[in-house]
Amino acid sequence: MRISTTTFLTDETIRPARLARELEARGFGGLYLPEHTHIPVSRRTPAPMGEPLPRPYGRTIDPFVGLAAAATVTEELALGTSIALVAQHDPIVLAKQAATLDWMSQGRFTLGVGYGWNVEEAADHGVEWRTRRALVRDRIAVLRALWAPEPTAYEGEFASVSASHAHPKPVRPGGPRVLLGGAAGPTLFAHIAEYADGWLPVGGAGLSQTLPALHRAWEAAGRKGAPVLVPSFVVPSPGKLDHYRGLGVEEVVLQLPSGPQDEVLRALDEYARYL
């Protein structure tokens, strides 16, 4: 089982290139970065992780820029978003960013996608909250059209693109793997089965009970094989990781502290026992 990591990198923490070098040197599998473009001060949306909202949420670096820095100083470290707020992106620009990052890293990129929780943040991007899931679905379809080997058009209710020349192409045919984040349920599982490669749950609690429903949705959609499962923001323990292995999980993303270099490196040395 590959042991990857995630953390909120900010202008007050260890820098992405240094963290990436340290991860690869120790044998960790990957680095996933979260995204918030901004946090409105007049926020009314309750934070799912509790109040007050932790300081790093309003100071996160851009994940694509940070991962590009990581890509240039590593050779094998997997790179990903956990998660990117696709509803808040222009899909044509995002297709270019993701394809370029995948090309720069020689196919090491995973696009972890989330629907978001901060209504005010999304509203500043012009996102209508009740239709954000359909918006994300259409924008992922635009990404895949632009990643296709030949010019491909897509016409959706919320996003469209004409048949276009768009390069560089991602290394993997069809584009980097796309994992959807979110709470277990029939709506999320139907969307995973429709247009994603798997699930990126936070923490992974209750997977034994929910995985059968995901597999049923996958099979009902006529998908081959099995959906990828990558639990993220996991606080590790030997028993927890053994449980994931027993479920057939091939990659788990451990949560690192959002802190200065010395604090993060101490955590890496502690987590190294799980490799």
N, C-alpha and C positions, 0 to 999 in steps of 0.2 A: 504494500500500500504506500503510495507516494505521500509524503508529508510536506505540504505547502504551508504558506503563512499569509496573513493579512494584517494590516494595521492602518490607522488613520495617519498618513504622513501629512505634516503641516510645515509651515515656515518656522516652527519651534522644535521640530523633531530631527532625528537622523535623516540624512538626505537619501534619496532613492538609489543613487548609484552605489553609495557606500553599503547600504543595506543589501542590495542585490549581490555585490561581491562577497559579502560575509555569508549570505545564504548559500551561494554556490560553493564557496570554500568548505563549508560544513557539511554539504551533501543534502541540503533541503531541496524539495522538488520544484517549488514555485513561489511567486509573489503575486498576490491579488490586491488591488487597490479599490477603495470605495470612492463615491462621488457625491459631492454637494456643490452646486455652483455658488450658492450663497444661502444664508439663513435670515429671512426677514425678521427684523426686530419686533414687529407687531404680530408675531406668530401666535395663532390661536389653536393650531393643531397640536393635540397631545402627542408627545414623543413616545413611541412604543417602548423605548429603552428606559423610560422614566424621566422625571424632572428633578432638578433643572437639566437642560440639555448639556451634555459634556462639551467643554470648551473646544476640542478638536473639530466638532461638526461644522463650526463656522470658519475654520481655517484650513480645510483640506486643499491639498494641491490638486491640479488637474491630473486625473489618473492616466490619461493618454500621454501627456508630456512626461510624467514621472516614469511610466513604463518604457517609454522610448529611451530615457536615460539609462534605465536598467538593462535594456536590450543591448546597448552599445558596450557594456562592460562585462557581459556574460556570454557564455556559449551554449549552455544547456538548460538554464533556469526557465521553467515555464512562467508565462506572464498572463495576467488576466485582470478583469474588472469584477469586483464583488461589492457593489454592483454599479453598472452604468445606468443612468436615468435617461433611457432612450427617448421618452416623451419630451424631454427638454433639449433635444438635439435636432438640428436640421439633418434629415436622413442622408442627403447626398454628401454633405460634408462628413458626417459620421462614417459613411461607407469608405470614403477616402482615407480618413484617419485610421480606421481599423485595418484596412487592407495594407496601408503603408507600414503600420506597426507590425503586422504579421509578416510582411515581406522583409522588413529590417531584422526581425528576430528569426527568420528562416522557419516560420511556421509554428512558433511557440506561443501564439496568442489565443486566449479564450475570451469571448465576449460574454461576460455575465451580465444579465439584464434584469432590472427591477422596475416596478411600476411606481415606486415612491410612496412616501407617507406624509410629506409636508405639503399641504394644500397650497399654502401661501407661496412657497418656492416655485411650485409648478405654475401657479397662476401668473407669476411674473414672466413666465415663458409663453404665456398665452394658452396654457393647457386647460381644457375643460375637464374637471375631475371625473365626472361620471362616464366620460367616453375615453379615458386615458388607456384602458386596456386595448380597445379597438385601434386606437391611435398607434400604440406600440406595435401591434400586429402588422398594421400597414407599413410602418416604417422599417420593420425587419424585412418585409417583403421587398421594399425598395433597396435595402442593402443587398439582399440576395440577387436581385436583378442586376445591380451594378457589379457584383462579384462574378457574375456568370461569364463563361469563356467567350461568348458571342454577345453582341449588343442585344439587350433584352428589355422590353417595356413592361411596366406594371401600372395598372390603373386601379386605385383603391378609393374608398370613401374619404380617407383622411390623409393619404399621401400617394403621390404618383411620380413616375419618371418615364421619359421617353427612351426608346432604344438608343443607347449611348456608348461611345468609346470611353472606358474608364480603366485607368492603370495607375499603379501596379495592381496586379491581381494577387489575392491571398495565395499562399502556398498550397493549401488543401483545396481540391476541387469543391466548389460550392461555398467556400469561405471557411473561416475559423469556426470552431464549434461554438454554438450559442446555448447557454444555460440560463433558464429562467429562475429567478428567485421569487420567494413569496410563501405564504402560509398554505399548508396542505388543504386541498378541497377540490371538488369536481371542476370548478371553473379553471383554476390554475392547471390542473392535470390535463384538461382538454386542450388548453393552449400549448402546453409542453408537447403533447402528442401531435398537435397540428403543425407547429413551425419551429420547434426547438430540438436540441439534441439531448436535453436532460434537465435535471433539477438541481438548484443551488440553494438548499435550505439553510436558514440561520440556526446553528446549534445542533440540529438533527434530532431533537427530542421527539419521541413517538414514531420513529421511522418504521419499526416493526409492524405497527398498526396501519400506517398510511401507505406503505409501498405497494401492497396488493392492489389498491385502488389506482395508483399510478400505472402499474403494469396492465391493468384491465383497460384503462383509457388508451394506452399505447397500442395494445393489440386491436382494440376496436377501431382505431384510426388506420389500421393496416400497416403499421410501422414494423420493420424487421428488427431482429435483435432485441436489445433492451435499452431503456433510457439510461444515460449517464447519471450517476448520483455523486455529488460532491458537497458534503456538509461543510459549511463555512462558519467563520467566527466561533470556532470550537475551543473551549477551554479544556486542555487535554488531561486525561488520566489514563493509566494503563488499562483499566477495565473498560472505559469508554471506547478507546481505540480498538481493543479486542472485539467489542460489540460491533463496531463498524466493519471490521474485517469479516466477521461472521455473516454480515449482510451482503457481502460481496463488494463493498466499497473499495474502489481502486485509488481514490485520492481523497484526502481530508485536509481542510485549510484551518490551521491553528491561529488563534488570535494573539498577536503580539501587543505589548503596551504601546500607546502613542506617547513617546517620550524622547528624551535626548539620547545621543548615541550610546553612552555607557549603560543606560537602563535597558535599551533594546538588546544590546549585545549580551548582557547578563541573561536576559530571557532566552536568547538563542542558545546559549551554552546550557541552560537548564532543559530546554526542549530537545537538545541533541540526543538525550537518552532515549527518545522515542523513535529515532531513525533506525 
